[in-house]
Amino acid sequence: MASALSVFEGDQNLSFQERALSVVVGLGLAAAGAKPRPNPLLNVLALAAGAMLAIRGATGHCPMKAALAGPDGQARLASR
């Protein structure tokens, strides 16, 4: 059985700046979600999104960026 973090395995496809920004924003969002608020659903969403961003930055691999990039690393989307 694959672990929940297996989507973050693979080659690093983020630059140092993207990784650093992801970690900082992710930890900030998770910290904001840890504060008690009237709507607990927003707390859970903020904690989950913050954790995802922090893990993305720590591992250096973004599954969405990998899905949008071709095998050679070039963008698959057509530019106009």
Secondary structure as a PSIPRED ss2 file (coil, helix, strand):
# PSIPRED VFORMAT (PSIPRED V4.0)

   1 M C   1.000  0.000  0.000
   2 A C   1.000  0.000  0.000
   3 S C   1.000  0.000  0.000
   4 A H   0.000  1.000  0.000
   5 L H   0.000  1.000  0.000
   6 S H   0.000  1.000  0.000
   7 V H   0.000  1.000  0.000
   8 F H   0.000  1.000  0.000
   9 E C   1.000  0.000  0.000
  10 G C   1.000  0.000  0.000
  11 D C   1.000  0.000  0.000
  12 Q C   1.000  0.000  0.000
  13 N C   1.000  0.000  0.000
  14 L C   1.000  0.000  0.000
  15 S C   1.000  0.000  0.000
  16 F H   0.000  1.000  0.000
  17 Q H   0.000  1.000  0.000
  18 E H   0.000  1.000  0.000
  19 R H   0.000  1.000  0.000
  20 A H   0.000  1.000  0.000
  21 L H   0.000  1.000  0.000
  22 S H   0.000  1.000  0.000
  23 V H   0.000  1.000  0.000
  24 V H   0.000  1.000  0.000
  25 V H   0.000  1.000  0.000
  26 G H   0.000  1.000  0.000
  27 L H   0.000  1.000  0.000
  28 G H   0.000  1.000  0.000
  29 L H   0.000  1.000  0.000
  30 A H   0.000  1.000  0.000
  31 A H   0.000  1.000  0.000
  32 A H   0.000  1.000  0.000
  33 G H   0.000  1.000  0.000
  34 A H   0.000  1.000  0.000
  35 K C   1.000  0.000  0.000
  36 P C   1.000  0.000  0.000
  37 R C   1.000  0.000  0.000
  38 P C   1.000  0.000  0.000
  39 N C   1.000  0.000  0.000
  40 P H   0.000  1.000  0.000
  41 L H   0.000  1.000  0.000
  42 L H   0.000  1.000  0.000
  43 N H   0.000  1.000  0.000
  44 V H   0.000  1.000  0.000
  45 L H   0.000  1.000  0.000
  46 A H   0.000  1.000  0.000
  47 L H   0.000  1.000  0.000
  48 A H   0.000  1.000  0.000
  49 A H   0.000  1.000  0.000
  50 G H   0.000  1.000  0.000
  51 A H   0.000  1.000  0.000
  52 M H   0.000  1.000  0.000
  53 L H   0.000  1.000  0.000
  54 A H   0.000  1.000  0.000
  55 I H   0.000  1.000  0.000
  56 R H   0.000  1.000  0.000
  57 G H   0.000  1.000  0.000
  58 A H   0.000  1.000  0.000
  59 T H   0.000  1.000  0.000
  60 G C   1.000  0.000  0.000
  61 H C   1.000  0.000  0.000
  62 C C   1.000  0.000  0.000
  63 P H   0.000  1.000  0.000
  64 M H   0.000  1.000  0.000
  65 K H   0.000  1.000  0.000
  66 A H   0.000  1.000  0.000
  67 A H   0.000  1.000  0.000
  68 L H   0.000  1.000  0.000
  69 A E   0.000  0.000  1.000
  70 G C   1.000  0.000  0.000
  71 P C   1.000  0.000  0.000
  72 D C   1.000  0.000  0.000
  73 G C   1.000  0.000  0.000
  74 Q C   1.000  0.000  0.000
  75 A E   0.000  0.000  1.000
  76 R C   1.000  0.000  0.000
  77 L C   1.000  0.000  0.000
  78 A C   1.000  0.000  0.000
  79 S C   1.000  0.000  0.000
  80 R C   1.000  0.000  0.000
